[in-house]
C-alpha cells in the first residue's frame, strides 16, 4: 500500500487500486461487500429476559437485516420486517420458522385426520367438516408470503391428548366440499421441515407462522448481527431493544 498526493493506493495480483475514488462503499478489488456490525445486549446478565424488538437510529434508506442469537433461541428481522417511524427503523424479533414453542403460540384444533396422500412435494390431508375458517393458507396474491399456518398432530384418546408431535409442514391451501363434507388441506415444506403426513386418526392442529405471530426471543443475553446491503454511505448511531423480565 502507498499514499501519494493525498490518495491511497493498494496492490493486488499485480494491479494498482486507488481507494476513495467514487461514491460506492464496500467494494474492494471488484467485489461488493455488505456493511456488517455485531452487538450484544446483556443487561442484568444473570436474569432470563424476553427481547421483543429492535430500534435502529441512523442514516440509511434500507433497514439493517438482523440475525439474532441468545443462549436459548435464535431469530431474525428481515428487511421487510421493519417499519420506519420518525426516521427510525422498528422491527419485531421473529423466532426462526423451524423453532416452534407451542406453549407461546396460538393453536387450534382442526379435526381428526381421515386420510393422507403425497403428490410430489405436497401432502394432502383430509378432515371432516368445514375447517377452512380455522386455517390461514400461504398468501399468493398480490405478493407471495411465507405466512401460512404450521400444522402438527396430536395423539388422542377420546378427549385426552396423549402427546404432541413436531411441525409437519405449512398450509398451502384448504378447500371444503359440501358434497362430501370434507376439507382437503394441502401442506408443503416450511423452513426445510416436511411435509410429513400425519398418522390417520390423530388430531390435526395448527399454529401461526412466526411471520404472522411472534413473541420475541428469550434468553439471558442477545447477540445481534446487523447487515446492510446499500452501496451508498450509511450511518448507524444507536441500536436499542424492548426488554422485560421473563417469568417462564
C-alpha positions in Angstrom: 0.0 0.0 0.0 1.1 3.6 -0.6 -0.1 7.1 -0.2 0.6 9.8 -2.8 -0.9 13.3 -3.3 -3.5 12.7 -0.6 -4.7 9.5 -2.4 -4.5 5.9 -1.0 -3.3 3.0 -3.2 -3.1 -0.7 -2.7 -1.9 -3.6 -4.9 -3.4 -6.9 -5.7 -2.4 -9.5 -8.3 -0.1 -7.0 -9.9 -2.8 -4.3 -10.3 -2.9 -0.9 -8.6 -6.2 0.1 -6.9 -7.0 3.7 -6.0 -9.3 3.9 -2.9 -11.9 6.6 -2.2 -12.2 7.4 -5.9 -16.0 7.0 -6.2 -19.2 7.0 -4.0 -19.6 3.2 -4.0 -19.0 1.8 -0.5 -17.7 -1.6 0.5 -16.4 -2.5 -3.0 -12.9 -3.9 -2.8 -10.9 -5.2 -5.8 -14.0 -5.6 -7.8 -16.0 -7.5 -5.2 -19.0 -5.9 -3.5 -19.4 -6.5 0.3 -22.1 -5.7 2.8 -21.8 -3.5 5.9 -21.9 -5.8 8.9 -21.7 -5.0 12.6 -22.3 -7.0 15.8 -23.5 -6.0 19.2 -24.6 -7.8 22.4 -27.4 -6.9 24.8 -26.6 -8.4 28.2 -28.2 -6.1 30.8 -28.7 -8.0 34.1 -26.9 -10.9 32.5 -27.9 -13.3 35.3 -31.7 -12.9 34.6 -33.7 -14.5 31.9 -35.4 -11.9 29.7 -37.7 -11.5 26.7 -36.3 -9.4 23.9 -39.2 -8.1 21.8 -38.0 -5.5 19.3 -35.1 -3.7 17.7 -34.9 0.0 17.1 -32.3 1.3 14.7 -31.4 5.0 14.6 -29.2 6.3 11.9 -29.0 7.2 8.2 -30.0 4.5 5.7 -32.6 4.1 3.0 -32.9 0.4 3.9 -33.0 -1.2 7.4 -30.3 -3.4 8.6 -31.3 -7.1 8.4 -30.7 -8.7 11.8 -29.6 -12.3 12.7 -30.2 -12.8 16.4 -28.9 -15.5 18.8 -29.4 -15.9 22.6 -28.3 -18.6 24.9 -31.7 -20.3 24.4 -33.1 -19.5 21.0 -32.4 -17.8 17.6 -34.3 -15.4 15.5 -34.2 -12.7 12.9 -35.7 -9.5 11.5 -35.7 -9.3 7.7 -35.6 -6.0 5.8 -39.4 -6.4 5.2 -39.9 -6.8 8.9 -39.1 -3.2 9.8 -41.3 -0.1 9.8 -39.9 3.4 9.6 -41.2 5.9 12.2 -39.9 9.4 12.7 -36.6 8.5 11.0 -36.0 5.3 13.0 -36.4 1.7 12.0 -38.6 -0.5 14.2 -39.0 -4.3 13.9 -40.4 -7.2 16.0 -38.0 -10.0 16.6 -39.2 -13.2 14.8 -38.3 -16.7 16.0 -36.8 -18.9 13.3 -39.6 -20.7 11.4 -38.4 -24.2 12.3 -38.2 -23.4 16.0 -41.7 -23.7 17.4 -42.7 -23.5 21.1 -46.4 -24.3 21.1 -46.8 -23.0 24.7 -46.3 -19.5 23.4 -48.2 -19.6 20.1 -51.9 -19.6 19.3 -53.0 -23.1 18.2 -56.3 -24.6 17.0 -57.8 -28.0 16.7 -58.6 -28.7 13.0 -60.1 -32.2 13.1 -59.3 -35.9 13.1 -57.1 -37.0 10.2 -59.3 -39.1 7.9 -56.8 -39.8 5.1 -53.5 -38.5 3.6 -51.9 -38.6 0.1 -48.5 -37.4 -1.1 -48.3 -35.9 -4.5 -44.8 -34.6 -5.4 -43.8 -32.1 -2.8 -47.4 -31.7 -1.4 -49.1 -33.7 1.3 -52.9 -33.7 1.1 -54.7 -34.2 4.4 -58.5 -34.8 4.7 -60.5 -33.9 7.8 -64.3 -34.0 8.4 -66.4 -30.8 8.2 -65.5 -27.3 7.1 -62.1 -26.4 8.6 -61.3 -23.6 6.2 -62.1 -20.8 8.7 -59.6 -22.3 11.1 -56.7 -22.1 8.7 -54.5 -19.4 7.1 -53.0 -20.6 3.8 -49.9 -19.1 2.3 -50.6 -15.7 0.6 -50.3 -15.9 -3.2 -51.8 -12.5 -4.2 -50.8 -9.8 -4.6 -47.5 -10.8 -3.1 -46.4 -14.3 -2.2 -45.6 -14.6 1.5 -44.4 -17.5 3.7 -47.2 -16.8 6.2 -49.3 -19.9 6.1 -50.2 -21.7 9.4 -48.0 -24.5 10.5 -49.5 -28.0 11.1 -48.8 -30.6 13.7 -50.6 -33.7 15.0 -51.5 -34.9 18.5 -52.2 -38.5 19.6 -55.5 -38.5 21.4 -57.7 -40.9 23.3 -61.2 -39.6 23.5 -60.8 -36.0 24.7 -57.4 -36.6 26.2 -54.2 -35.5 24.4 -51.5 -38.1 25.0 -48.6 -36.5 23.1 -48.0 -33.7 20.6 -45.7 -34.1 17.6 -43.4 -31.6 15.9 -44.2 -29.4 13.0 -45.3 -31.4 9.9 -45.3 -28.6 7.3 -47.1 -25.4 6.2 -50.7 -24.9 4.9 -50.7 -24.0 1.2 -54.4 -24.3 0.6 -57.6 -25.6 2.2 -60.8 -26.5 0.2 -64.1 -27.6 1.6 -66.6 -29.8 -0.3 -70.2 -29.6 0.9 -70.9 -32.8 -1.2 -68.5 -34.9 0.9 -68.5 -32.7 4.0 -64.7 -32.9 3.9 -61.9 -30.4 3.9 -58.8 -31.2 1.8 -55.7 -29.4 3.1 -52.5 -29.1 1.0 -49.4 -29.0 3.1 -45.9 -28.0 1.9 -42.4 -27.7 3.3 -41.5 -24.9 5.7 -38.0 -23.9 6.8 -36.6 -27.2 5.5 -39.1 -29.2 7.5 -41.6 -31.7 6.0 -44.0 -32.0 4.5 -44.7 -35.1 6.7 -48.0 -36.9 6.5 -49.7 -37.1 10.0 -50.9 -40.5 11.3 -54.5 -41.3 10.4 -56.7 -40.9 13.5 -54.5 -38.2 15.1 -55.9 -34.8 15.9 -54.6 -32.3 13.3 -53.8 -28.9 14.9 -52.4 -25.6 13.6 -50.4 -22.7 14.9 -49.5 -19.4 13.4 -46.3 -19.0 11.4 -43.6 -16.8 13.0 -44.2 -14.1 10.3 -47.8 -13.8 11.4 -47.2 -14.1 15.2 -44.1 -13.6 17.2 -43.4 -13.4 20.9 -39.8 -12.3 20.8 -36.6 -14.1 21.9 -36.0 -15.5 25.4 -32.5 -15.6 26.9 -30.1 -14.1 29.4 -28.4 -12.2 26.6 -29.0 -11.4 22.9 -26.2 -11.4 20.3 -27.3 -9.3 17.2 -25.5 -9.2 13.8 -26.7 -6.4 11.6 -26.2 -6.4 7.8 -26.9 -3.6 5.3 -26.7 -4.1 1.6 -26.6 -0.5 0.4 -23.7 0.7 -1.6 -24.1 4.4 -0.6 -22.9 5.9 2.7 -25.0 4.8 5.7 -24.8 5.6 9.4 -25.9 3.5 12.4 -25.9 5.6 15.6 -27.8 3.5 18.2 -29.3 0.0 18.5 -32.0 -0.5 21.2 -34.4 -3.2 22.2 -37.6 -3.5 24.2 -36.8 -6.0 27.0 -38.6 -7.3 30.0 -38.0 -10.0 32.6 -39.1 -13.5 31.7 -41.1 -15.5 34.3 -41.3 -18.7 32.3 
